[in-house]
């Protein structure tokens, strides 16, 4: 069972410039490794991080953990058919860090 918690105290917080802080789930102080996630785990991750509406795109495209780790920026921006703003945040704040964490944890 995966437990997600917020890195920020406020979760989604509107800033003066109109942007929002996104929640980032962590396990034991680190991002989780999605290598063994099923499609449902990926969907639940994005729901937990504040992307409830966009999470269905990962389910529709059958993106599991291994697929998530292989996704490029272009895949997220165009392949999932979600709006550009959320797609950019999903890639930059979630997909890319998960990929980096996976590479670091498997390099040793």
C-alpha positions as CSV (number, residue, x, y, z in Angstrom):
1,X,0.0,0.0,0.0
2,X,1.4,3.4,-1.0
3,X,0.8,6.4,1.3
4,X,1.2,9.8,-0.2
5,X,1.8,13.0,1.8
6,X,2.2,16.6,0.9
7,X,5.6,18.2,0.7
8,X,4.0,21.6,1.1
9,X,1.8,22.5,4.0
10,X,-0.7,24.3,1.9
11,X,-1.1,21.8,-1.0
12,X,-2.5,23.7,-3.9
13,X,-1.8,27.4,-3.2
14,X,-2.6,30.2,-5.5
15,X,0.3,32.6,-6.0
16,X,0.2,36.3,-6.9
17,X,1.2,35.5,-10.5
18,X,-1.7,33.0,-11.0
19,X,0.4,29.9,-10.7
20,X,-0.2,27.2,-8.2
21,X,2.0,25.0,-6.1
22,X,1.5,21.3,-6.8
23,X,1.6,18.6,-4.2
24,X,4.4,16.1,-4.4
25,X,3.9,12.7,-2.8
26,X,6.9,11.2,-1.0
27,X,7.8,7.9,0.6
28,X,10.2,8.0,3.5
29,X,11.4,11.4,2.4
30,X,12.0,10.4,-1.2
31,X,9.9,10.2,-4.3
32,X,8.5,6.7,-4.9
33,X,9.9,4.5,-7.6
34,X,7.1,3.7,-10.1
35,X,9.0,0.8,-11.8
36,X,6.6,-1.8,-10.5
37,X,3.4,0.3,-10.6
38,X,0.3,-0.8,-12.5
39,X,-2.0,1.5,-14.3
40,X,-4.1,2.0,-11.2
41,X,-1.1,3.0,-9.2
42,X,-0.2,5.7,-11.8
43,X,-3.7,7.0,-11.9
44,X,-3.9,7.1,-8.0
45,X,-0.5,8.9,-7.9
46,X,-1.7,11.7,-10.2
47,X,-5.1,12.0,-8.4
48,X,-3.2,12.3,-5.1
49,X,-1.0,15.1,-6.5
50,X,-4.0,17.2,-7.5
51,X,-4.4,16.1,-11.1
52,X,-7.7,14.3,-10.7
53,X,-9.1,15.3,-14.1
54,X,-5.9,14.5,-16.0
55,X,-5.3,11.2,-14.2
56,X,-7.9,9.6,-16.4
57,X,-5.7,10.2,-19.5
58,X,-3.1,7.9,-18.0
59,X,-5.8,5.2,-17.5
60,X,-7.2,5.7,-21.1
61,X,-3.7,5.3,-22.5
62,X,-2.9,2.3,-20.2
63,X,0.3,4.0,-18.7
64,X,1.8,1.8,-16.1
65,X,5.0,2.6,-14.1
66,X,7.4,1.3,-16.7
67,X,5.6,3.3,-19.4
68,X,5.7,6.4,-17.2
69,X,9.4,6.1,-16.8
70,X,9.8,5.9,-20.6
71,X,7.7,9.0,-21.3
72,X,9.3,12.0,-23.0
73,X,8.2,15.6,-22.6
74,X,6.5,15.4,-26.0
75,X,4.6,12.2,-25.0
76,X,3.1,14.0,-22.0
77,X,2.4,17.3,-23.9
78,X,0.8,15.7,-27.0
79,X,0.2,12.0,-26.5
80,X,-2.2,12.3,-23.5
81,X,-4.5,14.8,-25.0
82,X,-4.6,17.0,-21.9
83,X,-4.4,20.8,-21.7
84,X,-0.9,22.3,-22.0
85,X,-0.7,23.9,-18.6
86,X,-1.4,20.8,-16.6
87,X,0.7,18.7,-19.0
88,X,3.7,20.9,-18.4
89,X,3.3,20.7,-14.6
90,X,2.8,16.9,-14.8
91,X,6.0,16.5,-16.8
92,X,8.2,19.0,-15.0
93,X,7.1,18.4,-11.4
94,X,6.2,14.7,-11.5
95,X,7.3,12.6,-14.5
96,X,10.8,14.0,-14.8
97,X,11.6,13.9,-11.0
98,X,10.3,10.3,-10.9
99,X,12.5,9.3,-13.8
100,X,15.5,11.0,-12.2
101,X,14.8,9.3,-8.8
102,X,14.5,5.9,-10.5
103,X,17.8,6.3,-12.4
104,X,19.6,7.4,-9.2
105,X,18.2,4.5,-7.1
106,X,19.1,2.0,-9.8
107,X,22.6,3.3,-10.5
108,X,24.1,1.9,-7.3
